[in-house]
Amino acid sequence: MINITMRALISDFDRTYHLALYSLLRPGRIKKTVTSEEWAEYLEWAQVFDGDDDILPKDRRIDLLGVPHELALPIRLAEPVMAYQLNGRWLFPAYDMALILGYAAPSVVGSQCPHKEIWRIQVDRRILSNGLMSHQVLGKNFIPMEDA
């Protein structure tokens, strides 16, 4: 998820354009889509964004604020589910929990919860040819334990 204002778009189109690419698409997809000149320009901008901690607002970065815990549930899981403890509250990933509970349309569960919270999670992917780490940003709905 990325918010782009019209002011940012008008004042610095190149930065806004490459920030959108950087935040929303994988480098491989970008490289296949753009010209070689645009790709070289994108790589220069990606170096700027990799070193900029203000690209993703920290107040919505649960991976920086919360303490992750692997859930110990009474049922067997195919893969571990990560919950977060933040300011004394437990937050559970709505989609993952709906899958475990066997809901046919797990995405609906998150949208029906009035107290869901959306958090950004940065996930490392691989080391780029320029030596920097690429990453993807996920927007995940979490449901507080008191509402589960």
N, C-alpha and C positions, 0 to 999 in steps of 0.2 A: 504494500500500500504506500502511495506517495501522494502528497498534496502539492500541487503546483498552482501558484497564483498567477493571474494575468499580469500583474506587475513584474513578477520574476521572469515571465516569458518575454515581456517587452524589453525589460532592462538588460537581460543577458540570455538571449535565445540559445546560443551554443551550449552554455553551461546547463541550462534547464533541459535541453534536448538530450545531452549525454547523461545527465543525472537520471532522467527517465529510463534511458536504455540500461544504465548501470543497475538501477534498482529493480527493474521489471523483467529483464531478459537475461538469459544465459549467454556468456561470451561466444560460445560456439554458434548459437543462432544468429547473433549480431554479425559475426564474421561472414556467415553464409549470405546474409541479406544485403550488407552495405558494400560500397566500392572499397578498393584497397586504400584510397586516400582517406575515406571516412573511417575505416578501421584503424589506421594509424592515428588519426585525430582522437578516436574513441579511447585508444590505449593511453594516450597522454592524459586525457580527462580521468580515466580510471585510476591512474596513479595519484591524482589530486584527491579523488574521493576516498581511496584506500587510507589516506593519512588524515582524513577529516572526520573527527569524532562527532561533529555536529550534523552530519548527514541524517542520521537516525536519532530522533529525540530520545534522550535517556529516560525521560519520565514514563515512556511506554515500552521500555526495553526490559522485559521481565527477566531475561537471562542475565542482566547486569544487576537488577534489584532484588530478585527473589533467590531463594536457595532451592536448587532442584533436588528432588527425591524420587527414587524409583519406587513406584507403588507396590506394596505387598497386598495383593487381593486374594480372597479365598478361592478364586477360580484361576485356572491355568491360562497364561497368556502366550500368544504366539511370539510376541516381542514385548519388551518392557515399555511401560507407559510412564512418562515423566510428569510429575505434578510439582507445583512450586509452593513454597511457604513464603509469604510476604506480609510483613507487619502483623504476625500472629494469625494470619488467615491462610487457609489452604485453598489453592486454585487448581481445578482439574480441567484438562483439555476436553471440551465438550464433544468434539467429533470422535476422538479416540474412545472415550467412555461409552458413547452411543454404539460404537462398533462392538465393544465388549459385551454390552447388554443385548446385542442382537437386533437393533432397530433396522428396519428395511431402508429408511432414508435418514442416515445419520446427520446429514447437513441440516435437516429440518429441526433437529433437537436444539442445536445452537441458536437458530433463529427464533425459536419459541421461548427461550429463556429470557425473561425481562431483565435479569440482573447480570447478563453475560458481560464480560470485559474482553476487549480485543487488545492483544499485546503483540509487539513485533519481536521476532526471534531471528537473530542472525546465525546462519548455519554455514560453517566453513565447507568449501567444496574441494578446491585443488590449488596447486601453486601455478601461477601464470608463467608464461615464457619470460616475462620481465622480472621474475622472482617474487612478485607480490602474491598474496593469497586472495583468490576470488571468493565471493560468498553470495549466498542468496538470502533474501529476507522473506520470512513467513509472517502472515497475519493470522493469528490463531485465537479462536474464541475460548475463553476459560470461564468455568462456572465455579463460583465460590462454594465451599463445602456446605455452608448453611443453606444454600438454595438447591443442593443436589437432592 
